[in-house]
Amino acid sequence: MSQESTSPPAAAQADDYLERRALRRGSAGWVLLTGLGVAYVVSGDYSGWNFGLAEGGFGGLAIAMVLMGAMYACMVFALAELSSILPTAGGGYGFARRALGPWGGFLTGTAILIEYVLAPAAIVIFIGDYVESLGLFGLESGWPMYLVCFAIFLGIHLWGVGEALRFSFVVTGIAVAALIVFALAALPDFSFASLDDIPVDSSAAGSSSWLPFGLLGIWAAFPFGMWFFLGVEGVPLAAEETRDPARTLPKAIRWSMGILVVLAVVTFFAAAGTRGSAAIQEAGNPLVEALQPDGRATTLSRIVNYAGLAGLVASFFSLIYAGSRQLFALSRAGYLPRFLSLTSRRKAPYLGLLVPGTIGFLLAAVSGNGARMLNIAVFGATISYALMSLSHIVLRRREPELPRPYRTPGGVLTSSVALVLACAALVATFLVDVTAALIALAVYVVALAYFGLYSRKRLVAKAPEEEFAALAAAEAELTRD
């Protein structure tokens, strides 16, 4: 038992504590979870990634996408193994708690929370912009629109996890189908000459038509290469609501990543090769821009535009789910105030949904700067990636005999690649937006002060993540004896 955990209460009190914080078991199979993994990310195919063209050109962003894709692929293979060992709602925080102790768990969980609270706040702003640009019902982007979005989608989550995941699956399917339609429609106008049409900065080291901003442009494009995959790591957060999680989670994680790789390559080449990299590098809606060479809307561009809205809704909806489960797990274990993990009669963590939802709404309404909030989210994400990859390495080295229903191909070499690339991506965030990185660091400092001064001494021994750690400590003691 960790000395930093509180002594467990009486058995009846402990059972009551966990019963009031129970999720609905067996609500999702691997198909719904695969849809959840794609839903986290699919909005990134419709916008955001193209700003990387202004940082690295087509070649720079292409290399960044390949490297970041490799990072995510290596990381999700490591997460697939970890989720088969520790199938709890804590996800990455739970893995780091087992491998790196309470401080490592809290560092990881806080980084994930930063990502999953800030990303929906940014996306709801983009949803408002889409609705206004489409002229839907004469609505305008602003706080009333953000409030309606949070209210509707939080309501669906409060209804129940099964209903929420099915809704997300349908909306995600629409967004994915539209990406395929876009690629097929763009194919007749595709030209390789359009890919590298950004003017070359001759003063940049290593610059060329493919790398117009030189070798440093590759590094600066890392955060935008991540947009094709950002969020897929959230699949393990559904562990306690999944049927047979030790088998289901690894399968869903692998399928999600495979689908996202195909969508990333198809979308990237089709958009840049149809209209040209220069034309879409600063577009808020690059796919629509690619289909409107003369600036006039067509039936197809309108369809893609509406599908882009569906993609934003899918990511917004699923990221709310991920943030609530991460907050739920940290609260249940005592890292955050315990009342935040209480669940309703429908087994939904209602405060875990309402509190981050309220924070997200206020951030969107007050700031209105979606790009900066996404950069802060990326900063938090890269820290969590590094710590989760390190957790895989530590557990492989320290507990080689631990039962592993699924084993990562390549073992620690795979997670080591993810760790190195995650650290490189973390540094790259400073190249893109220093202010966003400093804001994220400030949030980290406040959170760590809270943990070090208060919650570190009030952890709940009966929480699943703490019990796993206690069992590991007991087994280690027996081994030494």
C-alpha positions, 0 to 999 in steps of 0.5 A: 500500500502506498504511504500516500493513500489513506487507510481504507474505510470499513468494508461497508463504507468502501462498498457504498463509496464505489457504488455511488461512483459506478459506471454502466458496465458492458455498454459498448463493444469494439465497433462502438469504441472504434467509432469513438476513437475516430470521433475524437479525431475526425474534425481534424481532417476538416480543418486545422492541419492545413495551417501546417503548410504555412509552417513547413510547406507540403513536404514539411507537413508531409514529413511531420504527418508521417513522424507524428503518425508513427508516434501515435501508432507506436503509442496506441500499440503501447496503450493497447497493452496497458489497457489490457492490463489495467482496464479502468476508466483512468486510462493513461492516468491509471497506467502512469499511476501503476508505473510512475507512482502517485505523482506520475499518475497526477502529472499524466491525468492533469495533462490529459484533462488539459487536453480534453477540457480545452479541446471542446472549448475550441471546437465549439467556437469552430462549430459556431463559425460553421453554423454562421457561415452556412447561414443555418436559421440565421444564427450567429457565432457567439456565447448563446450558440456555445451555450446551446451546444454544451446544453444539448450534448451534455444532456445526451451524455447525461441520458446514458453512455450507450445512447451517447456512443451510438449518437457519436457513431452515427455522426462520425459515420456521416463525417467519414463518408463525406471525406471519402466523397470529397476525395473521389470528387477531388481526384479528377483535378488532382495535380502533383504540380499543385502540391509544392506551389508555396514560394521558397524562403531562400534564407531558410536552411535546407529550403527547396520547393518541397521544403519552402521553409527549410528543415526547421519547418518540419519541426514547426509543423509537428503540432499540425501533423498531430491534428490528424490523430489528436485524441485517439488515445482516449479510447481506454477511458471507456474501459469500465463501460466496455464488454470484455475490455481486455480484448475489446480495447486493444482491437478498437484502438488498432482499428481506430488508428488504421482508419485515421491513417487512411483518412489522413493520407487521402484528405491531405493529398486530395486537398493540397493536390486539387487546389494547391498548397498555397491556396489552402494554407490559411483557409478555415475550411480547406476542403471546401476551398479545394472544391471551389476554385472560382470561389463559388459554392457548388452542391458538392462543396455545400455537402462537404461543408455540412459534413464538416459541421458533423465532424466538429460535432462528433469530436466535440461530443466525444471529447466531452465524454473523454474529459468527463471520464478522466475527471471521474477517475481522478476524483474517485481516487481522491486526486481531485475533490471526491464529489466530482465522481458521483454518478446518477441513477443512469450511471453517468458522472453528472458533475464530471460532465457539468463542471468541465462543460461549464469551464469549457463554455466560459473559456469559449465565451470569454476568449473566443480564441479557438486556435490558442485553446487548441494549442494549449490542448496540444501542449497537454497532450504531448506531455501525456504521450511522453508519460504514457509511453514511459509508463509502458517502458517502466512496466515492461522492465519492472514487471515483466511477468505481469499478465498481458492479454495483448502485447505491443509489437516491438515491445519497449522499442515501440514505446521508446520511439513514441517517447522520443517523438512525443518529447520532440512534439512538446518542444515544437509547441513552443515554436508555434505558440509560446503563449499557449505553452506558458499558459498550460505550464501555469495551469500545471503549476497550480494543479501540482501545488493542489496535489502536493499540498492537499490531495496527495494525502487524501487518496482513496485506497479502494479506488481501482487504480490505487488497489492495483498499485497496492497489489503491486507493492504487496507482491514486490514485498513478498518477492523481496522476502 
